[in-house]
Amino acid sequence: MRGDCMKHFSAFIILAVAILMPVLCSAAVPTPTASGKPAKPPAAASLEVVIRLDGTTGAKNRARNLQVFVCRQEVIEEIRSVRKTGSIIAQQSGPYQALLSDLPFMAGRAAKASVAEMITDQKGHGTFTNLQPGSYILFASYHDSTGAGYWMLPVTVTPKKKTRITLSRTNTTEYVQNK
C-alpha cells in the first residue's frame, strides 16, 4: 500500500513539474520583441510637484509637509465617492466641516490606491522618482482655519523629461472657505 502511494505521489510531482516548469521559466525571461531581442522595461520617469497657496507666511507654512499621492487613474471614482458622504454633515455643520470630515477618508483611499507617495519639503516642493511613464491622478489635501481644499488632478508622466505640476488655490478640485 505504501509503495502505491509513493508511486502516485512521484507521478504527481513529475506531472506538476512538467506543467509548471514552462510557466515558471517564461516568467523569468523577458518576452522578445519583433527583432528577437528582449523587450526593455519602460524608462523610469519623474514628477516634480510644487505647491503654491498664496504669498502669506501662513500659506507657505501650509504648503510644507503635505502628503501627496500618485494614483492609477481608474481609482478616481473610489476616492471621489467618499466626498459624496459629506452632504449629511454639510446640512448639520456646514460645508467646511463636511470637507474637513471627508479629507482624511479621501486621503486614506488615495494612500491605499497609490503607486507612490511623498511629503513636500519646507518650501512645498517634492519629486516622485522611478515612476513608470503613463497617466495618473495626483491627490493632495490641505486645511487651516481659513479654508480647506484638495487636488485630484490628472497628470501624464513622460520618460523624456521631468514632468512638473504646480498645485495652487486656482487649480484645486474643491476649496471651501471657513465662514
DRENDO-1510 file (C-alpha; in Angstrom, 1 decimal, always signed):
<recs>
REC; n; res; u; v; w
REC; 1; MET; +0.0; +0.0; +0.0 .
REC; 2; ARG; +2.8; +2.4; +0.9 .
REC; 3; GLY; +4.6; +1.6; -2.3 .
REC; 4; ASP; +1.4; +2.5; -4.3 .
REC; 5; CYS; +1.1; +5.8; -2.5 .
REC; 6; MET; +4.8; +6.7; -3.3 .
REC; 7; LYS; +4.3; +5.8; -7.0 .
REC; 8; HIS; +1.2; +8.1; -7.2 .
REC; 9; PHE; +3.0; +10.8; -5.3 .
REC; 10; SER; +6.0; +10.6; -7.6 .
REC; 11; ALA; +3.8; +10.7; -10.7 .
REC; 12; PHE; +2.0; +13.7; -9.3 .
REC; 13; ILE; +5.3; +15.6; -8.7 .
REC; 14; ILE; +6.6; +14.8; -12.2 .
REC; 15; LEU; +3.3; +15.9; -13.7 .
REC; 16; ALA; +3.3; +19.1; -11.6 .
REC; 17; VAL; +6.9; +19.9; -12.6 .
REC; 18; ALA; +6.1; +19.3; -16.3 .
REC; 19; ILE; +3.1; +21.6; -16.2 .
REC; 20; LEU; +4.7; +24.4; -14.1 .
REC; 21; MET; +8.2; +24.5; -15.4 .
REC; 22; PRO; +7.4; +26.3; -18.7 .
REC; 23; VAL; +5.2; +28.8; -16.8 .
REC; 24; LEU; +7.9; +29.5; -14.2 .
REC; 25; CYS; +10.7; +29.8; -16.9 .
REC; 26; SER; +8.7; +32.1; -19.1 .
REC; 27; ALA; +8.0; +34.5; -16.1 .
REC; 28; ALA; +11.8; +35.0; -15.6 .
REC; 29; VAL; +12.6; +35.6; -19.3 .
REC; 30; PRO; +11.6; +38.9; -20.9 .
REC; 31; THR; +9.3; +38.5; -24.0 .
REC; 32; PRO; +11.3; +39.0; -27.2 .
REC; 33; THR; +10.3; +41.8; -29.5 .
REC; 34; ALA; +9.8; +41.5; -33.3 .
REC; 35; SER; +13.6; +41.9; -33.7 .
REC; 36; GLY; +14.1; +38.9; -31.4 .
REC; 37; LYS; +15.8; +41.0; -28.7 .
REC; 38; PRO; +14.2; +41.0; -25.2 .
REC; 39; ALA; +11.8; +43.9; -24.6 .
REC; 40; LYS; +13.2; +46.6; -22.3 .
REC; 41; PRO; +11.0; +47.8; -19.4 .
REC; 42; PRO; +9.8; +51.4; -19.8 .
REC; 43; ALA; +12.3; +54.0; -18.7 .
REC; 44; ALA; +11.7; +55.4; -15.2 .
REC; 45; ALA; +10.2; +58.9; -15.2 .
REC; 46; SER; +10.0; +61.6; -12.6 .
REC; 47; LEU; +7.2; +64.0; -11.5 .
REC; 48; GLU; +8.0; +67.3; -9.7 .
REC; 49; VAL; +5.3; +68.8; -7.5 .
REC; 50; VAL; +5.3; +72.4; -6.4 .
REC; 51; ILE; +2.6; +73.7; -4.0 .
REC; 52; ARG; +1.9; +77.5; -4.0 .
REC; 53; LEU; -1.1; +78.6; -2.0 .
REC; 54; ASP; -0.5; +82.3; -1.8 .
REC; 55; GLY; +2.2; +84.7; -0.7 .
REC; 56; THR; +1.5; +84.9; +3.0 .
REC; 57; THR; +3.7; +83.2; +5.6 .
REC; 58; GLY; +0.8; +81.1; +6.9 .
REC; 59; ALA; +0.1; +79.8; +3.4 .
REC; 60; LYS; +3.8; +78.9; +2.9 .
REC; 61; ASN; +3.6; +77.0; +6.2 .
REC; 62; ARG; +0.6; +75.1; +5.0 .
REC; 63; ALA; +2.4; +74.0; +1.8 .
REC; 64; ARG; +5.2; +72.3; +3.7 .
REC; 65; ASN; +4.9; +68.7; +4.9 .
REC; 66; LEU; +1.8; +67.9; +2.8 .
REC; 67; GLN; +1.3; +64.3; +1.8 .
REC; 68; VAL; +0.9; +63.9; -2.0 .
REC; 69; PHE; -0.2; +60.6; -3.7 .
REC; 70; VAL; +0.2; +59.4; -7.3 .
REC; 71; CYS; -2.6; +57.0; -8.1 .
REC; 72; ARG; -3.8; +55.0; -11.0 .
REC; 73; GLN; -6.5; +56.8; -13.0 .
REC; 74; GLU; -9.1; +54.1; -12.5 .
REC; 75; VAL; -9.4; +54.8; -8.8 .
REC; 76; ILE; -10.6; +58.4; -9.1 .
REC; 77; GLU; -14.3; +57.4; -8.5 .
REC; 78; GLU; -13.3; +55.4; -5.5 .
REC; 79; ILE; -11.6; +58.4; -3.9 .
REC; 80; ARG; -14.4; +60.8; -5.0 .
REC; 81; SER; -17.1; +58.5; -3.6 .
REC; 82; VAL; -16.1; +59.4; -0.1 .
REC; 83; ARG; -16.8; +63.1; -0.7 .
REC; 84; LYS; -20.4; +62.3; -1.5 .
REC; 85; THR; -20.9; +61.2; +2.1 .
REC; 86; GLY; -20.3; +64.8; +3.3 .
REC; 87; SER; -23.7; +66.1; +2.4 .
REC; 88; ILE; -25.3; +64.9; +5.7 .
REC; 89; ILE; -22.6; +66.7; +7.7 .
REC; 90; ALA; -22.9; +69.7; +5.5 .
REC; 91; GLN; -26.5; +70.1; +6.3 .
REC; 92; GLN; -25.8; +70.0; +10.0 .
REC; 93; SER; -22.4; +71.7; +10.4 .
REC; 94; GLY; -21.7; +73.5; +7.1 .
REC; 95; PRO; -19.6; +72.7; +4.0 .
REC; 96; TYR; -16.3; +73.5; +5.7 .
REC; 97; GLN; -16.8; +71.0; +8.5 .
REC; 98; ALA; -18.1; +68.4; +5.9 .
REC; 99; LEU; -15.0; +68.7; +3.8 .
REC; 100; LEU; -12.8; +68.5; +6.9 .
REC; 101; SER; -14.5; +65.3; +7.9 .
REC; 102; ASP; -14.2; +63.8; +4.4 .
REC; 103; LEU; -10.5; +64.7; +3.7 .
REC; 104; PRO; -8.9; +62.0; +6.0 .
REC; 105; PHE; -11.1; +59.3; +4.3 .
REC; 106; MET; -10.3; +60.6; +0.8 .
REC; 107; ALA; -6.5; +60.6; +1.7 .
REC; 108; GLY; -6.9; +57.1; +3.1 .
REC; 109; ARG; -8.4; +55.8; -0.1 .
REC; 110; ALA; -5.7; +57.6; -2.2 .
REC; 111; ALA; -3.0; +56.1; +0.0 .
REC; 112; LYS; -4.4; +52.6; -0.4 .
REC; 113; ALA; -4.6; +53.0; -4.2 .
REC; 114; SER; -1.3; +55.0; -4.6 .
REC; 115; VAL; +1.6; +53.8; -6.7 .
REC; 116; ALA; +3.9; +56.4; -5.0 .
REC; 117; GLU; +3.6; +58.9; -2.2 .
REC; 118; MET; +5.8; +61.6; -0.7 .
REC; 119; ILE; +5.7; +64.6; +1.7 .
REC; 120; THR; +6.6; +68.0; +0.5 .
REC; 121; ASP; +9.7; +69.8; +1.8 .
REC; 122; GLN; +9.9; +73.1; +3.7 .
REC; 123; LYS; +9.2; +75.0; +0.5 .
REC; 124; GLY; +6.3; +72.9; -0.6 .
REC; 125; HIS; +8.3; +71.0; -3.2 .
REC; 126; GLY; +8.8; +67.4; -3.8 .
REC; 127; THR; +9.7; +64.9; -6.6 .
REC; 128; PHE; +8.5; +61.5; -7.3 .
REC; 129; THR; +11.2; +59.4; -9.0 .
REC; 130; ASN; +11.2; +56.0; -10.7 .
REC; 131; LEU; +7.6; +56.3; -11.9 .
REC; 132; GLN; +6.6; +54.3; -14.9 .
REC; 133; PRO; +5.5; +56.6; -17.7 .
REC; 134; GLY; +1.8; +56.9; -18.0 .
REC; 135; SER; -1.4; +58.7; -16.9 .
REC; 136; TYR; -2.1; +59.1; -13.2 .
REC; 137; ILE; -4.2; +61.1; -10.7 .
REC; 138; LEU; -2.4; +63.3; -8.3 .
REC; 139; PHE; -4.1; +63.7; -4.9 .
REC; 140; ALA; -3.2; +66.1; -2.1 .
REC; 141; SER; -5.2; +68.0; +0.5 .
REC; 142; TYR; -4.8; +70.8; +3.0 .
REC; 143; HIS; -6.8; +72.7; +5.6 .
REC; 144; ASP; -6.4; +75.6; +8.0 .
REC; 145; SER; -8.6; +78.0; +9.9 .
REC; 146; THR; -9.4; +80.0; +6.7 .
REC; 147; GLY; -10.4; +77.0; +4.4 .
REC; 148; ALA; -9.9; +73.5; +3.2 .
REC; 149; GLY; -9.3; +72.0; -0.2 .
REC; 150; TYR; -7.9; +69.2; -2.2 .
REC; 151; TRP; -6.4; +68.4; -5.6 .
REC; 152; MET; -7.4; +65.4; -7.6 .
REC; 153; LEU; -5.8; +66.2; -10.9 .
REC; 154; PRO; -4.9; +64.1; -14.0 .
REC; 155; VAL; -1.2; +64.1; -14.9 .
REC; 156; THR; +0.7; +62.4; -17.6 .
REC; 157; VAL; +4.3; +61.4; -16.8 .
REC; 158; THR; +6.6; +61.1; -19.8 .
REC; 159; PRO; +10.0; +59.3; -19.9 .
REC; 160; LYS; +11.8; +62.0; -21.9 .
REC; 161; LYS; +11.8; +64.8; -19.4 .
REC; 162; LYS; +10.8; +65.6; -15.8 .
REC; 163; THR; +7.1; +66.4; -15.6 .
REC; 164; ARG; +6.2; +69.3; -13.4 .
REC; 165; ILE; +2.9; +70.3; -11.9 .
REC; 166; THR; +2.1; +73.3; -9.7 .
REC; 167; LEU; -0.7; +72.9; -7.2 .
REC; 168; SER; -2.3; +76.2; -6.2 .
REC; 169; ARG; -5.6; +77.5; -4.9 .
REC; 170; THR; -6.7; +78.2; -8.5 .
REC; 171; ASN; -6.5; +74.6; -9.6 .
REC; 172; THR; -7.9; +72.9; -6.5 .
REC; 173; THR; -10.6; +70.3; -7.3 .
REC; 174; GLU; -12.6; +71.7; -4.5 .
REC; 175; TYR; -12.0; +74.5; -2.0 .
REC; 176; VAL; -14.3; +75.6; +0.8 .
REC; 177; GLN; -13.8; +78.7; +2.9 .
REC; 178; ASN; -14.4; +78.6; +6.6 .
REC; 179; LYS; -17.0; +81.2; +7.4 .
</recs>
